[in-house]
Every structure is written in C-alpha cells, then in structure tokens.
Amino acid sequence: MEQTHALPAKKVKAHISLKKALGWAAIFVAAACIIFYGVVGAISADQLTLPERAFNEKMTPAQVNLPYENIQFGSRDQKATIAAWYVPSEKNERAIILVHGRNASRTELFMGYSLDLIKALNQAGFSVLSLDLRGHGQSSDGRFTFGLKERYDVMGAVDWLAARGYQPGKIGVAGISLGSSAVIGASAEDTRIGALVSDSGFADIYPMIQSRWVEESGLPMFFLNSTRLMIWLKYGYDITASRPVDEIGKVAPRPILLIHCSDDALIPYANVLQLQAAAPGAQLWTIPSCIHGQSYNAEPAEYQTHLIEFFQSGLK
C-alpha cells in the first residue's frame, strides 16, 4: 500500500496564513501605488492649470498719450470677472479685442511691450479693448483650460462692446498663443465677430503637452494620464478637447489672418499649416527667424501694417 505524508496541521495553518499575508500585502502595495499615482496626478493638475500673474501697474495707454477707461465685465459663462482697457476711437464704429498669451496680461500683450500696437490701431480708426484672461493680470481667479473656457472671456468682451453700440461684423479679435485658441473658439461660437487674427496658435493642445511633459513637469510620461483624470475630476474639463483645428473652419467665410514665427519651437510651424488647411481661405503671414511669442517684437512696424490693413478690409 502507498503511504501518504500529510503536512502537520500547524504547518498547514502557517502556510495559509502566509498566503493571506502575501495577498493582503499585494493589495496594500497596489492600493498605495494607486493612491500615489492619483496624488501626484492631482498635484500636477494644479501646477499645469495654475496661471502666473504678471501685471505692470505703471504701464497704461496713458504712456502713449491715449485716453482710456479701466473697465470690468463678466465672462459669457459668468464664471469670471474680466479686467480690461478700453481705448475708444473718434469714429467709434469698429473695435478690436486684443488677447494675450499664457502667464501674460494686457501689459505684456504680445510677450513684450505692445502699447505702440494699441496706439497704431487706435490712430487707424479702431477702438481697442485689451483684456486680462481669467487667472491673469487683474481679472478674477481661474485655471488654464487652453481656450475651452477662456473663449467666454472674449465673448464677454464682445457682449460689452455690443452694449456700447458696436454692430455685428464690426468687432475684430486678435490673440496670441493661449489667446489664439480663445479667439478662435469665441469666433466659432459668436458670429458677431467679423474678423480673426491668430498669432502663434496651436492646432491641437494635447500633442503640445505630450512633447513638453517631461521637461516642464519633471515627471515620467505615465503620470500624464493621471493628471488628465485629475483635471477632469477637479476642474470639469478634458485637456485633450482643446482643438482649434476643429473650430477654425466654422469662422469662414469671415476673414482670417494666421501669423507664425518660422523658428517657433514651443508651437512648431506645422501647427499653423494645419490651421490654414482647416480654413482654406485664411491668409498666412510667416515671420522668419523668430521664436514663439516674438512675432510683434521681430517686425513691429510691419506687424502694425498687417493688422491695420487686415481689419480695415475685414471689418466693413
């Protein structure tokens, strides 16, 4: 007869206890990893979406001898109070809304001194409204949404101008970088905007974030997904939804001017080609040998001429 050798009862119990302990340890480690992943994602979501405030209180249109008003108005979604300068023209028939980029303000409109541009537009017969996006300058707090909600700040400016008597088709918008996505989104939704200038704009934000994620966040790529999730959970939007390339075609047949620096490494030149392909009637002005946000500083006189001629023909 064959003999069987059973483990002693104490050893069986110890073996079962060890398996349970290992199982619980695995669960604990997995839970800790998930919690850590989420916490890092939450911290990263805060950092990615929090603007830096930059505002020079000494810089106003008065420095270039322009009469102006400091104004405030509500964003279209009523989620922010927007601060702005309003520089009226004598004709008071056509108005231009100017929108700055990320971490800038109306005092640093095109990544640098820009009061001369405001003066040139005003002397050409345009009223000018230069605003601070939510979370920037002197406007109320807000988070970056890469144009998804900033468009409502621009649309609030349109509402304010309309209340002052500016007619549909007589309001133009010009935005740079983050401001570009805001003015494209606003123009796609509000047909009272008669002409659009997009400077240094991205076609799709997510590839931009992916390409610079490790450098700007200091985190491995696999934390990007947890950051996306936490932005959605905490702030209610999906960063991948900001795709001006899907909206700019809705602006047609209204006039569109696209401006981009040929050596832009932050938002590569291929982006403006995608935007132009989505809006075939758009004009394209390429500025050679300049980097992101330096289009106006590279060619200030020509920049003024381009915008004045474009808006004079586009806002009839």
C-alpha positions as CSV (number, residue, x, y, z in Angstrom):
1,M,0.0,0.0,0.0
2,E,1.1,3.6,-0.8
3,Q,1.8,5.9,2.1
4,T,0.8,9.5,2.1
5,H,2.6,12.2,4.1
6,A,0.2,14.9,5.2
7,L,1.6,18.2,6.5
8,P,1.1,18.8,10.2
9,A,-1.9,20.9,11.0
10,K,0.2,23.8,12.3
11,K,2.3,23.9,9.2
12,V,-0.9,23.9,7.0
13,K,-2.3,26.8,9.1
14,A,1.0,28.7,8.8
15,H,1.1,28.2,5.1
16,I,-2.4,29.5,4.7
17,S,-1.6,32.5,6.9
18,L,1.5,33.3,4.8
19,K,-0.6,33.2,1.6
20,K,-3.2,35.5,3.2
21,A,-0.5,37.9,4.4
22,L,1.2,38.0,1.0
23,G,-2.2,38.6,-0.6
24,W,-3.0,41.4,1.7
25,A,0.5,42.9,1.2
26,A,0.0,42.8,-2.5
27,I,-3.4,44.6,-2.1
28,F,-1.8,47.2,0.2
29,V,1.1,47.8,-2.2
30,A,-1.3,48.1,-5.2
31,A,-3.6,50.5,-3.3
32,A,-0.6,52.6,-2.2
33,C,0.6,52.8,-5.8
34,I,-2.8,53.9,-7.0
35,I,-3.1,56.5,-4.2
36,F,0.4,57.8,-5.0
37,Y,-0.4,57.9,-8.7
38,G,-3.6,59.9,-8.0
39,V,-1.9,62.2,-5.5
40,V,0.9,63.0,-8.0
41,G,-1.6,63.5,-10.7
42,A,-3.6,65.9,-8.5
43,I,-0.6,68.0,-7.6
44,S,0.5,68.0,-11.3
45,A,-3.1,69.0,-12.3
46,D,-2.9,72.0,-10.0
47,Q,0.5,73.1,-11.3
48,L,-0.3,72.6,-15.0
49,T,-3.5,74.7,-14.8
50,L,-2.5,77.5,-12.5
51,P,-1.6,80.7,-14.3
52,E,1.2,83.1,-13.1
53,R,0.1,86.6,-12.7
54,A,2.1,89.2,-14.5
55,F,0.9,92.8,-14.5
56,N,2.8,96.1,-14.6
57,E,0.6,98.8,-13.0
58,K,2.8,101.6,-14.3
59,M,2.1,100.5,-17.9
60,T,-1.1,102.0,-19.3
61,P,-2.3,103.6,-22.6
62,A,-1.7,107.0,-21.0
63,Q,2.1,106.3,-21.5
64,V,1.5,106.7,-25.2
65,N,-0.9,109.6,-24.8
66,L,-4.1,107.6,-25.3
67,P,-7.3,108.4,-23.3
68,Y,-8.7,105.1,-21.9
69,E,-11.0,103.5,-19.4
70,N,-10.3,100.8,-16.9
71,I,-13.3,98.5,-17.2
72,Q,-14.6,95.3,-15.9
73,F,-17.3,92.9,-17.2
74,G,-18.5,89.4,-16.7
75,S,-17.3,86.5,-18.9
76,R,-20.1,84.9,-21.0
77,D,-20.3,81.9,-18.7
78,Q,-20.4,84.2,-15.7
79,K,-17.6,82.3,-14.1
80,A,-15.1,85.2,-14.1
81,T,-14.8,89.0,-13.8
82,I,-12.6,90.3,-16.6
83,A,-10.4,93.4,-16.3
84,A,-9.6,95.4,-19.4
85,W,-8.6,98.7,-21.0
86,Y,-11.0,100.3,-23.4
87,V,-9.5,102.9,-25.8
88,P,-12.3,104.5,-27.8
89,S,-11.7,105.9,-31.3
90,E,-13.3,109.1,-32.5
91,K,-15.3,107.2,-35.1
92,N,-16.4,104.6,-32.6
93,E,-17.7,102.2,-35.3
94,R,-15.2,99.3,-35.3
95,A,-13.4,97.7,-32.4
96,I,-10.5,95.3,-31.9
97,I,-10.3,92.9,-28.9
98,L,-6.6,92.0,-28.1
99,V,-5.9,88.8,-26.1
100,H,-2.6,87.9,-24.6
101,G,-0.9,84.5,-24.1
102,R,-0.2,82.2,-21.2
103,N,1.2,83.8,-18.0
104,A,1.0,87.3,-19.6
105,S,-1.5,90.2,-19.4
106,R,-2.7,93.3,-21.3
107,T,0.6,94.9,-20.1
108,E,2.6,92.2,-21.8
109,L,0.3,91.5,-24.6
110,F,2.5,90.0,-27.3
111,M,5.2,88.7,-25.0
112,G,6.5,92.2,-24.6
113,Y,5.8,95.9,-24.9
114,S,2.7,96.4,-27.0
115,L,1.2,99.9,-26.3
116,D,2.6,101.0,-29.6
117,L,0.3,98.5,-31.3
118,I,-2.7,99.7,-29.4
119,K,-1.9,103.2,-30.4
120,A,-1.4,102.3,-34.1
121,L,-4.7,100.5,-34.2
122,N,-6.5,103.4,-32.4
123,Q,-5.0,106.0,-34.7
124,A,-6.1,104.0,-37.7
125,G,-9.7,104.5,-36.5
126,F,-10.3,101.4,-34.3
127,S,-11.5,101.3,-30.7
128,V,-9.3,98.8,-28.8
129,L,-10.3,96.6,-25.9
130,S,-7.3,94.8,-24.4
131,L,-8.2,92.3,-21.7
132,D,-6.7,90.1,-19.0
133,L,-7.9,86.5,-19.3
134,R,-9.3,84.8,-16.2
135,G,-6.5,84.0,-13.7
136,H,-4.2,86.6,-15.4
137,G,-3.4,90.2,-14.7
138,Q,-6.2,91.9,-12.7
139,S,-9.0,89.6,-13.7
140,S,-10.6,87.2,-11.2
141,D,-9.1,83.8,-10.4
142,G,-9.3,81.0,-12.9
143,R,-7.5,78.0,-14.3
144,F,-5.9,77.3,-17.7
145,T,-8.3,75.5,-19.9
146,F,-6.3,76.0,-23.1
147,G,-9.0,78.1,-24.7
148,L,-12.0,75.9,-23.7
149,K,-13.3,78.5,-21.1
150,E,-11.1,81.5,-22.0
151,R,-13.2,81.9,-25.0
152,Y,-16.0,83.0,-22.7
153,D,-13.8,85.9,-21.5
154,V,-13.5,87.1,-25.1
155,M,-17.2,86.6,-25.7
156,G,-17.9,88.7,-22.6
157,A,-15.8,91.5,-24.2
158,V,-18.0,91.1,-27.3
159,D,-21.1,91.5,-25.2
160,W,-19.6,94.6,-23.5
161,L,-18.8,96.2,-26.9
162,A,-22.3,95.3,-28.3
163,A,-23.9,97.0,-25.3
164,R,-21.9,100.1,-26.3
165,G,-23.4,100.1,-29.7
166,Y,-20.8,98.2,-31.9
167,Q,-22.7,96.3,-34.5
168,P,-22.3,92.6,-35.6
169,G,-19.4,92.3,-38.1
170,K,-17.7,95.4,-36.7
171,I,-15.8,93.7,-34.0
172,G,-12.4,92.0,-34.7
173,V,-10.3,89.8,-32.4
174,A,-6.6,89.1,-32.3
175,G,-4.9,86.6,-29.9
176,I,-1.5,85.1,-29.4
177,S,-0.7,81.6,-28.2
178,L,-3.2,80.8,-25.5
179,G,-5.1,83.9,-26.6
180,S,-5.2,82.4,-30.1
181,S,-7.2,79.4,-29.0
182,A,-9.5,81.7,-27.1
183,V,-10.3,84.0,-30.0
184,I,-10.7,81.0,-32.4
185,G,-13.2,79.4,-30.0
186,A,-15.0,82.7,-29.5
187,S,-15.2,83.4,-33.2
188,A,-16.5,79.9,-33.9
189,E,-19.4,80.4,-31.5
190,D,-20.2,84.2,-31.9
191,T,-20.9,85.3,-35.4
192,R,-20.9,89.0,-34.3
193,I,-17.1,88.7,-34.5
194,G,-16.3,89.9,-38.0
195,A,-12.6,89.1,-38.5
196,L,-10.0,86.9,-36.7
197,V,-6.2,87.1,-36.2
198,S,-4.5,84.1,-34.7
199,D,-0.8,84.5,-33.8
200,S,1.4,81.6,-32.7
201,G,-1.6,79.4,-32.2
202,F,-1.7,75.6,-31.7
203,A,-3.9,73.3,-33.8
204,D,-4.3,70.6,-31.1
205,I,-3.1,71.2,-27.5
206,Y,-2.5,67.5,-26.5
207,P,0.5,66.9,-28.7
208,M,2.0,70.1,-27.4
209,I,1.6,68.9,-23.8
210,Q,2.9,65.4,-24.6
211,S,6.0,66.8,-26.3
212,R,7.0,69.0,-23.3
213,W,5.5,67.0,-20.5
214,V,8.8,65.5,-19.1
215,E,10.7,68.8,-19.5
216,E,8.0,71.0,-17.9
217,S,6.6,68.7,-15.2
218,G,9.7,66.7,-14.3
219,L,7.6,63.6,-14.2
220,P,7.7,60.4,-16.4
221,M,5.1,60.2,-19.2
222,F,2.9,57.7,-17.3
223,F,1.8,60.4,-14.9
224,L,0.2,62.4,-17.8
225,N,-2.9,60.2,-17.8
226,S,-3.4,60.6,-14.0
227,T,-3.0,64.4,-14.5
228,R,-5.6,64.4,-17.3
229,L,-8.0,62.4,-15.0
230,M,-7.5,64.8,-12.1
231,I,-8.0,67.9,-14.2
232,W,-11.3,66.4,-15.3
233,L,-12.4,65.4,-11.8
234,K,-11.3,68.7,-10.1
235,Y,-12.0,71.3,-12.8
236,G,-14.5,69.6,-15.1
237,Y,-12.8,69.7,-18.5
238,D,-10.7,67.4,-20.7
239,I,-7.4,69.0,-21.8
240,T,-7.5,66.9,-24.9
241,A,-10.7,68.7,-26.1
242,S,-8.8,71.9,-27.0
243,R,-8.5,71.5,-30.7
244,P,-8.8,74.9,-32.6
245,V,-8.1,73.0,-35.8
246,D,-11.7,71.6,-35.4
247,E,-13.2,75.0,-34.9
248,I,-11.4,77.5,-37.2
249,G,-13.3,76.2,-40.2
250,K,-16.6,77.5,-38.6
251,V,-15.3,81.0,-38.8
252,A,-15.3,81.0,-42.6
253,P,-16.2,82.9,-44.7
254,R,-15.3,85.7,-42.3
255,P,-11.7,86.9,-42.8
256,I,-8.9,85.1,-41.0
257,L,-5.2,86.1,-40.7
258,L,-2.7,83.5,-39.4
259,I,0.7,84.6,-38.1
260,H,3.5,82.3,-37.1
261,C,7.2,82.5,-36.5
262,S,9.2,80.1,-38.6
263,D,11.5,79.1,-35.7
264,D,8.8,78.6,-33.1
265,A,10.0,75.5,-31.0
266,L,7.2,75.7,-28.5
267,I,4.3,75.6,-31.0
268,P,6.0,74.3,-34.2
269,Y,5.2,75.8,-37.6
270,A,3.3,72.7,-38.7
271,N,0.5,73.9,-36.4
272,V,-0.3,77.0,-38.5
273,L,-0.3,74.8,-41.6
274,Q,-2.9,72.6,-40.0
275,L,-5.0,75.6,-39.1
276,Q,-4.7,77.0,-42.7
277,A,-5.7,73.6,-44.1
278,A,-8.8,73.7,-41.9
279,A,-9.7,77.2,-43.1
280,P,-8.6,77.3,-46.8
281,G,-9.5,81.0,-47.2
282,A,-7.2,82.1,-44.4
283,Q,-4.3,84.4,-45.1
284,L,-0.9,83.3,-43.7
285,W,2.0,85.6,-42.8
286,T,5.2,83.7,-41.8
287,I,7.8,85.8,-39.9
288,P,11.3,84.3,-40.5
289,S,13.9,83.7,-37.8
290,C,11.8,84.5,-34.7
291,I,10.7,82.3,-31.8
292,H,7.5,81.7,-30.0
293,G,5.7,84.9,-29.0
294,Q,8.2,87.2,-30.6
295,S,6.3,87.9,-33.8
296,Y,5.4,91.5,-32.9
297,N,8.8,92.3,-31.4
298,A,10.5,90.9,-34.6
299,E,8.6,93.1,-37.0
300,P,6.7,95.8,-35.1
301,A,6.1,98.2,-37.9
302,E,5.2,95.5,-40.4
303,Y,3.0,93.9,-37.8
304,Q,1.1,97.1,-37.3
305,T,0.6,97.5,-41.0
306,H,-0.6,93.9,-41.4
307,L,-3.2,94.2,-38.7
308,I,-4.5,97.6,-39.7
309,E,-4.9,96.6,-43.4
310,F,-6.5,93.3,-42.5
311,F,-9.0,94.8,-40.1
312,Q,-9.8,97.7,-42.4
313,S,-10.7,95.3,-45.2
314,G,-12.3,92.7,-42.9
315,L,-14.5,94.9,-40.7
316,K,-16.5,96.7,-43.4
